[in-house]
Amino acid sequence: MEVDKGKGEAEETRKVAEADRDTVTLKSSDGKLFEVSKEAAARLSTVLAGMIAGGSIDDNGTDLKQIGSEALENVVDYCNKHANSIPSAALISSSISFNTAPFKEPEEWERKFVDRLSHDALFDLVEAANFLGMERLLDVTCHKISEMMKGKSPDQIREVFNIKNDYTKEELEEIRQELAWAFYDD
Amino acid sequence: MEQQLEGRLAFGLFTSINGEGASLPEDALYEILPRLPAKDLCRLRAVCRPWRSLLSDPNFIAAHAARHPDQPLLVVVGYQACKKNGPVICDVVDLSGRVVKRVHAAGYDDGIRTNDRWVRLVMCTHADLVCVADHGFAMSCQLLNLATGAVHTLPNGVAPKHAAQVQEQATDLSCYDCLWIVFGLVPSIGKYKVLRLVQAVEDSGNDTDMEEEDDLDDPATLDLYEVLTIDGSGQASWRGTQPPPYDLESAYRDSSAVTGGIAYFMLPDDCWDYDGTELGLVGSFDLEREKWRSSIRGPTSGYRATTLKDIKIASLSGHLALCCCRASSSSMDIWFLKDFHKGSWVKQHSIKVSLLHVPNVAQPLLMLNDERIEGHIESWAVLENYIQKIDINKPQMKRYVAVGLYGGNILSLANRILPSS
């Protein structure tokens, strides 16, 4: 997916080509370039759609300084896979802090797409999806993380997600006693 | 990779171990956590304080409930709180019999009311509200919201109209006793209404002297039916309403059900015969219009009840259900009232019950949606086992006096674990 852009091309040629091209080039924080279908980018990312419409796409590679190459590769990969799946796949509604719309289950290929990722890559992808306003990808990745949390003990959650325990021992014991029923498996 | 993970997730909603970075947006946690079932979320309150704050937030809980219409089933088991039984007025249990919330009677723990006579008991339950009363002089009633802890004290005294009537007609009746009380949501106005039967009686202090007096001419008691609208203002007062066109004086505590703004009552056994053909089996009161409705008969075919205790009414899936046990075939038939005006019933389910359980079959509580029926039959049995278990295996627990399905939210219920930090 990574492309090596030659430096010899003339500026004029490039500008003409830009208008007709059906792909956009994205540049990761570590300077790697990725090409993605313009149609898919506009459809799946509100941020990229805005940039394309506003003409702020740089043919040399649009700088996405907040996104590392591994995450950007996954983003582009997702866009391409999405373009090849059911084209009419609806986006979920824009999410605010407390969304009340019913959850949309990930499709099979989307499950497989996130299942192969390491925790690290998954968390990076959440961040990238959020930055680029990719609601559907955010939905899919958050679903995966929630699956990881299911049935876990508070200890396990703190370990996996690197969270500091700010309770005192006594408070924790009190919570465990009060919520004892929630600590049993059904 | 574990090394790299450090400091990755820091939403501002919690502190990472090394306190670094904010690589994931807070929005993500708002998107992730609502996907988890309520039970997981209750457990995850033990992760850290910021999580507990989020997972206890009423807005979060409301949004979670909207996205998880199938809440876990919980049952309210009401007791009598008194010196002998202890301070617990009710337990909310899950279907495995585990106590989700234990509620103490107000006034017990602080020592105000721990005398021998004082007994507080659960009269009835509905949604996330429980109605508790002082036994013996049950005119002192409260609605307890299990989720918020709010206590709504129902006004003392009787309706002014009734007070005047008693004074005028029966001066020897100086005490009031509440025989039963039911309450339910009136969907059209979005408010709860309470219906009760109050009996004006002679002061019990004079009983021994007055016992042999001729009381054939004068009624020894006077039945007063009263309604109250709970509007949250604290200004509500009891209103007198007409007596029913049938005898409800001896209605049992567990022989009523409220659904769709209608309170239904099993009529006492002298109001119906074994075929249910001559007299009505079920009476009802329209809480919205505050009018009694004519009694209706039981199902006319395939329906044979031997004794009243083999029939219970209940509110299931928004229907009035009539549950008839047939010991001969170890089964319980559940009939739904399909059309009140035609008095038509439809046999909706037939549930196998153990012969051992038949004699004290509980009021069926559980929603029996068609797609979920298998699990709920099972749960129903578990629930019944649980009730037996608390009587037999846990002598420290009291005999229950009321059972109801908890209609509130499990996350709200499990709130208020610790004082907020």
HADDOCK unambig.tbl for C-alpha pairs under 7 A between the chains (distance, minus, plus):
assign (segid A and resid 97 and name CA) (segid B and resid 27 and name CA) 6.24 0.50 0.50
assign (segid A and resid 97 and name CA) (segid B and resid 30 and name CA) 5.94 0.50 0.50
assign (segid A and resid 98 and name CA) (segid B and resid 30 and name CA) 6.71 0.50 0.50
assign (segid A and resid 98 and name CA) (segid B and resid 60 and name CA) 6.31 0.50 0.50
assign (segid A and resid 98 and name CA) (segid B and resid 63 and name CA) 5.89 0.50 0.50
assign (segid A and resid 99 and name CA) (segid B and resid 63 and name CA) 6.42 0.50 0.50
assign (segid A and resid 100 and name CA) (segid B and resid 63 and name CA) 5.17 0.50 0.50
assign (segid A and resid 100 and name CA) (segid B and resid 66 and name CA) 5.72 0.50 0.50
assign (segid A and resid 100 and name CA) (segid B and resid 67 and name CA) 5.72 0.50 0.50
assign (segid A and resid 101 and name CA) (segid B and resid 67 and name CA) 6.49 0.50 0.50
assign (segid A and resid 102 and name CA) (segid B and resid 67 and name CA) 5.24 0.50 0.50
assign (segid A and resid 120 and name CA) (segid B and resid 5 and name CA) 6.18 0.50 0.50
assign (segid A and resid 127 and name CA) (segid B and resid 23 and name CA) 6.79 0.50 0.50
assign (segid A and resid 127 and name CA) (segid B and resid 24 and name CA) 5.31 0.50 0.50
assign (segid A and resid 127 and name CA) (segid B and resid 25 and name CA) 6.68 0.50 0.50
assign (segid A and resid 142 and name CA) (segid B and resid 28 and name CA) 6.81 0.50 0.50
assign (segid A and resid 142 and name CA) (segid B and resid 31 and name CA) 6.35 0.50 0.50
assign (segid A and resid 142 and name CA) (segid B and resid 32 and name CA) 5.02 0.50 0.50
assign (segid A and resid 143 and name CA) (segid B and resid 32 and name CA) 6.47 0.50 0.50
assign (segid A and resid 145 and name CA) (segid B and resid 32 and name CA) 6.69 0.50 0.50
assign (segid A and resid 146 and name CA) (segid B and resid 32 and name CA) 5.36 0.50 0.50
assign (segid A and resid 146 and name CA) (segid B and resid 33 and name CA) 6.54 0.50 0.50
assign (segid A and resid 146 and name CA) (segid B and resid 35 and name CA) 6.34 0.50 0.50
assign (segid A and resid 146 and name CA) (segid B and resid 36 and name CA) 6.29 0.50 0.50
assign (segid A and resid 150 and name CA) (segid B and resid 36 and name CA) 6.67 0.50 0.50
assign (segid A and resid 150 and name CA) (segid B and resid 40 and name CA) 6.52 0.50 0.50
assign (segid A and resid 151 and name CA) (segid B and resid 40 and name CA) 6.49 0.50 0.50
assign (segid A and resid 154 and name CA) (segid B and resid 43 and name CA) 6.98 0.50 0.50
assign (segid A and resid 154 and name CA) (segid B and resid 44 and name CA) 5.63 0.50 0.50
assign (segid A and resid 154 and name CA) (segid B and resid 46 and name CA) 5.93 0.50 0.50
assign (segid A and resid 154 and name CA) (segid B and resid 47 and name CA) 4.83 0.50 0.50
assign (segid A and resid 158 and name CA) (segid B and resid 47 and name CA) 6.53 0.50 0.50
assign (segid A and resid 161 and name CA) (segid B and resid 9 and name CA) 6.29 0.50 0.50
assign (segid A and resid 162 and name CA) (segid B and resid 6 and name CA) 6.07 0.50 0.50
assign (segid A and resid 162 and name CA) (segid B and resid 7 and name CA) 6.62 0.50 0.50
assign (segid A and resid 162 and name CA) (segid B and resid 9 and name CA) 6.97 0.50 0.50
assign (segid A and resid 162 and name CA) (segid B and resid 16 and name CA) 5.55 0.50 0.50
assign (segid A and resid 162 and name CA) (segid B and resid 17 and name CA) 6.00 0.50 0.50
assign (segid A and resid 163 and name CA) (segid B and resid 14 and name CA) 6.68 0.50 0.50
assign (segid A and resid 163 and name CA) (segid B and resid 15 and name CA) 5.93 0.50 0.50
assign (segid A and resid 163 and name CA) (segid B and resid 16 and name CA) 4.47 0.50 0.50
assign (segid A and resid 163 and name CA) (segid B and resid 17 and name CA) 5.67 0.50 0.50
assign (segid A and resid 164 and name CA) (segid B and resid 15 and name CA) 5.51 0.50 0.50
assign (segid A and resid 164 and name CA) (segid B and resid 16 and name CA) 5.17 0.50 0.50
assign (segid A and resid 164 and name CA) (segid B and resid 17 and name CA) 4.71 0.50 0.50
assign (segid A and resid 165 and name CA) (segid B and resid 47 and name CA) 6.50 0.50 0.50
assign (segid A and resid 165 and name CA) (segid B and resid 48 and name CA) 5.37 0.50 0.50
assign (segid A and resid 166 and name CA) (segid B and resid 48 and name CA) 5.62 0.50 0.50
assign (segid A and resid 166 and name CA) (segid B and resid 49 and name CA) 6.50 0.50 0.50
assign (segid A and resid 167 and name CA) (segid B and resid 48 and name CA) 6.36 0.50 0.50
assign (segid A and resid 167 and name CA) (segid B and resid 49 and name CA) 6.87 0.50 0.50
assign (segid A and resid 172 and name CA) (segid B and resid 46 and name CA) 6.60 0.50 0.50
assign (segid A and resid 175 and name CA) (segid B and resid 46 and name CA) 6.52 0.50 0.50
assign (segid A and resid 175 and name CA) (segid B and resid 417 and name CA) 6.68 0.50 0.50
assign (segid A and resid 178 and name CA) (segid B and resid 417 and name CA) 6.75 0.50 0.50
assign (segid A and resid 179 and name CA) (segid B and resid 43 and name CA) 6.83 0.50 0.50
assign (segid A and resid 179 and name CA) (segid B and resid 100 and name CA) 6.96 0.50 0.50
assign (segid A and resid 181 and name CA) (segid B and resid 98 and name CA) 5.69 0.50 0.50
assign (segid A and resid 181 and name CA) (segid B and resid 99 and name CA) 6.51 0.50 0.50
assign (segid A and resid 181 and name CA) (segid B and resid 100 and name CA) 6.00 0.50 0.50
assign (segid A and resid 182 and name CA) (segid B and resid 39 and name CA) 5.63 0.50 0.50
assign (segid A and resid 182 and name CA) (segid B and resid 42 and name CA) 6.43 0.50 0.50
assign (segid A and resid 182 and name CA) (segid B and resid 43 and name CA) 5.50 0.50 0.50
assign (segid A and resid 183 and name CA) (segid B and resid 43 and name CA) 6.31 0.50 0.50
